[in-house]
Amino acid sequence: MEVGANIARQYRVNERITSPQVRVIGGDGSQLGVMETRRALQMARDAEVDLVEVAPNSEPPVCRLLDYGKLLYLSSKKEKESKRGQKSTEQKEVRFRPNIGTHDLDAKVRKVREFIDDGSKVKLTVRFRGREAAHQQLGLSVLRRVADELKDEVRLERPPAMEGRALSMVLIPSLQKSEERNTQRASANKTEAGNSDQKEEMADAKT
């Protein structure tokens, strides 16, 4: 996992700590003082946690007693959440034919709704073949039907416009949809806030 690898490069852990003496901070943030590294390692083993060098440039280096595996897990989880947030801003595309049937149109609308629920913007494209290009009003009718079907869930970012032999427009989630997603994310982040205290305390120890 990429984040875990980055952290592993950033911090020395347990027997990888080379300094003969370290300043130790407990898992609860208490200052345990300067001691020999081997003694600090024994304290970590007794507490069933790891000794992590969080400030290697200090004299002596500062180490913290914590569950390093848990730190890697939380870091990886946060990275995945971040990537999901990035994906949600990507533009998806759903294609239609100007003479699409009702059943197929309903299926396409469901697909657009899925993308919108994920927070993505969606480009709706009607492609014309041959003489169909002379009947652009058919394509416009299709786009309007989709927009009307989703009128309470979307906003129009770009109105219908021709792009070569295709007619397209772009829809984005409504403000209410966006607020609902933000609320859900805030709730999820709140439940994880307590678990991330150790990581924040590590950053504090480096300052």
C-alpha positions as CSV (number, residue, x, y, z in Angstrom):
1,M,0.0,0.0,0.0
2,E,1.4,3.3,-1.1
3,V,0.8,5.4,2.1
4,G,2.0,2.6,4.4
5,A,5.2,2.4,2.3
6,N,5.7,6.2,2.6
7,I,5.3,6.1,6.4
8,A,7.7,3.2,6.6
9,R,10.3,5.3,4.9
10,Q,9.6,8.3,7.0
11,Y,9.8,6.6,10.4
12,R,12.2,4.0,11.9
13,V,10.5,1.4,14.0
14,N,11.7,-0.9,16.8
15,E,15.1,-2.5,16.0
16,R,15.6,-0.1,13.1
17,I,16.2,2.7,15.5
18,T,20.0,3.3,15.6
19,S,20.4,5.9,18.3
20,P,21.7,4.4,21.6
21,Q,19.4,6.8,23.6
22,V,15.9,8.2,22.9
23,R,13.4,10.4,24.5
24,V,10.2,8.4,24.9
25,I,6.6,9.6,24.8
26,G,3.9,7.2,26.0
27,G,0.8,6.2,24.2
28,D,-1.2,8.7,26.2
29,G,1.2,11.6,25.4
30,S,3.0,11.5,28.7
31,Q,6.7,12.3,28.8
32,L,8.6,9.2,29.9
33,G,12.0,10.8,29.7
34,V,15.4,10.0,28.1
35,M,16.5,6.3,28.3
36,E,18.6,3.7,26.5
37,T,16.9,2.5,23.3
38,R,17.0,-1.1,24.5
39,R,15.0,-0.2,27.6
40,A,12.5,1.7,25.5
41,L,12.2,-1.3,23.2
42,Q,11.5,-3.5,26.2
43,M,8.8,-1.0,27.4
44,A,7.2,-1.3,23.9
45,R,7.2,-5.1,24.0
46,D,5.8,-5.1,27.5
47,A,2.9,-2.8,26.4
48,E,2.5,-4.9,23.2
49,V,3.0,-1.8,21.0
50,D,5.8,-0.5,18.8
51,L,8.6,2.0,19.4
52,V,8.4,4.6,16.6
53,E,11.0,7.3,16.0
54,V,8.9,10.4,15.3
55,A,11.6,13.1,15.5
56,P,14.9,11.6,14.3
57,N,16.7,15.0,14.1
58,S,16.1,15.8,17.8
59,E,18.9,15.3,20.3
60,P,18.3,12.6,21.4
61,P,15.7,11.4,18.9
62,V,12.1,11.4,20.1
63,C,10.2,8.0,20.0
64,R,6.6,7.2,20.7
65,L,4.9,4.1,22.0
66,L,2.1,3.2,19.7
67,D,0.5,0.5,17.5
68,Y,2.3,1.0,14.2
69,G,0.2,-1.5,12.3
70,K,-2.9,0.4,13.3
71,L,-1.3,3.6,12.1
72,L,-0.6,2.1,8.7
73,Y,-4.2,0.8,8.5
74,L,-5.7,4.2,9.3
75,S,-3.3,5.9,6.8
76,S,-4.3,3.5,4.1
77,K,-8.0,3.9,4.9
78,K,-7.7,7.7,4.7
79,E,-5.9,7.4,1.3
80,K,-8.7,5.3,-0.1
81,E,-11.3,7.8,1.1
82,S,-9.3,10.5,-0.5
83,K,-9.2,8.6,-3.8
84,R,-12.9,8.0,-3.6
85,G,-13.4,11.7,-3.3
86,Q,-11.3,12.4,-6.3
87,K,-13.2,9.8,-8.4
88,S,-16.5,11.5,-7.5
89,T,-15.4,14.6,-9.4
90,E,-14.7,12.7,-12.6
91,Q,-17.0,13.3,-15.5
92,K,-19.0,10.2,-16.6
93,E,-20.7,9.8,-19.9
94,V,-23.9,8.1,-20.9
95,R,-24.7,7.8,-24.6
96,F,-28.1,7.7,-26.2
97,R,-29.6,7.2,-29.7
98,P,-32.2,9.7,-30.9
99,N,-34.8,7.0,-31.5
100,I,-34.1,5.2,-28.1
101,G,-37.0,3.1,-26.8
102,T,-38.7,3.7,-23.5
103,H,-37.3,0.6,-21.8
104,D,-33.7,1.5,-22.8
105,L,-34.2,5.1,-21.8
106,D,-35.3,4.1,-18.4
107,A,-32.2,1.9,-18.0
108,K,-30.0,4.8,-19.1
109,V,-31.7,7.1,-16.6
110,R,-31.0,4.7,-13.8
111,K,-27.3,4.7,-14.8
112,V,-27.2,8.5,-14.8
113,R,-28.9,8.5,-11.3
114,E,-26.2,6.1,-10.0
115,F,-23.4,8.4,-11.2
116,I,-25.2,11.5,-9.7
117,D,-25.7,9.7,-6.4
118,D,-21.9,9.0,-6.4
119,G,-21.3,12.8,-6.7
120,S,-20.1,12.6,-10.3
121,K,-20.9,15.0,-13.1
122,V,-22.5,13.3,-16.1
123,K,-22.3,14.1,-19.8
124,L,-25.3,13.0,-21.7
125,T,-24.6,12.4,-25.4
126,V,-27.0,11.7,-28.3
127,R,-25.1,10.4,-31.3
128,F,-26.6,10.8,-34.8
129,R,-25.9,8.5,-37.7
130,G,-26.3,9.4,-41.4
131,R,-29.5,11.4,-42.0
132,E,-30.4,11.4,-38.3
133,A,-28.3,14.5,-37.9
134,A,-31.1,16.4,-39.8
135,H,-33.4,15.7,-36.9
136,Q,-31.6,17.2,-33.9
137,Q,-34.9,17.9,-32.2
138,L,-35.2,14.2,-31.5
139,G,-31.9,14.2,-29.6
140,L,-32.9,17.4,-27.8
141,S,-36.2,15.7,-26.8
142,V,-34.2,12.7,-25.3
143,L,-32.0,15.0,-23.3
144,R,-35.0,16.9,-22.0
145,R,-36.8,13.7,-21.0
146,V,-33.7,12.6,-18.9
147,A,-33.4,16.0,-17.3
148,D,-37.1,16.1,-16.4
149,E,-36.9,12.6,-14.9
150,L,-34.0,13.7,-12.7
151,K,-35.1,17.4,-12.1
152,D,-35.0,17.1,-8.3
153,E,-31.6,15.5,-8.2
154,V,-29.5,17.4,-10.8
155,R,-28.5,20.8,-12.0
156,L,-27.6,21.8,-15.5
157,E,-23.9,22.7,-15.8
158,R,-23.8,22.9,-19.6
159,P,-26.8,23.2,-21.8
160,P,-27.4,21.1,-24.9
161,A,-24.9,21.8,-27.7
162,M,-23.7,20.1,-30.9
163,E,-20.3,18.5,-30.9
164,G,-19.7,17.3,-34.4
165,R,-22.4,14.7,-35.0
166,A,-23.4,14.5,-31.4
167,L,-25.6,16.6,-29.1
168,S,-24.6,16.7,-25.5
169,M,-25.2,18.4,-22.2
170,V,-23.7,18.1,-18.7
171,L,-25.6,17.5,-15.4
172,I,-24.2,17.8,-11.9
173,P,-25.7,16.8,-8.5
174,S,-28.2,19.3,-7.1
175,L,-27.2,21.4,-4.1
176,Q,-29.3,19.2,-1.9
177,K,-27.6,16.1,-3.2
178,S,-24.2,17.6,-2.5
179,E,-25.1,18.6,1.0
180,E,-26.4,15.1,1.8
181,R,-23.1,13.6,0.6
182,N,-21.1,16.1,2.6
183,T,-23.2,15.3,5.7
184,Q,-22.6,11.6,5.2
185,R,-18.9,12.1,4.8
186,A,-18.8,14.3,7.9
187,S,-20.6,11.6,9.9
188,A,-18.2,8.9,8.7
189,N,-15.2,11.1,9.5
190,K,-16.5,11.8,13.0
191,T,-16.6,8.1,13.8
192,E,-13.0,7.8,12.7
193,A,-11.7,10.9,14.5
194,G,-11.0,9.1,17.8
195,N,-9.0,6.5,15.9
196,S,-6.7,9.1,14.3
197,D,-5.6,10.8,17.5
198,Q,-2.3,8.8,17.6
199,K,-1.4,10.0,14.1
200,E,-2.0,13.6,15.0
201,E,-0.1,13.3,18.2
202,M,2.9,11.9,16.2
203,A,2.9,15.0,14.1
204,D,2.8,17.2,17.2
205,A,5.8,15.3,18.7
206,K,7.9,16.3,15.6
207,T,7.3,20.0,16.2
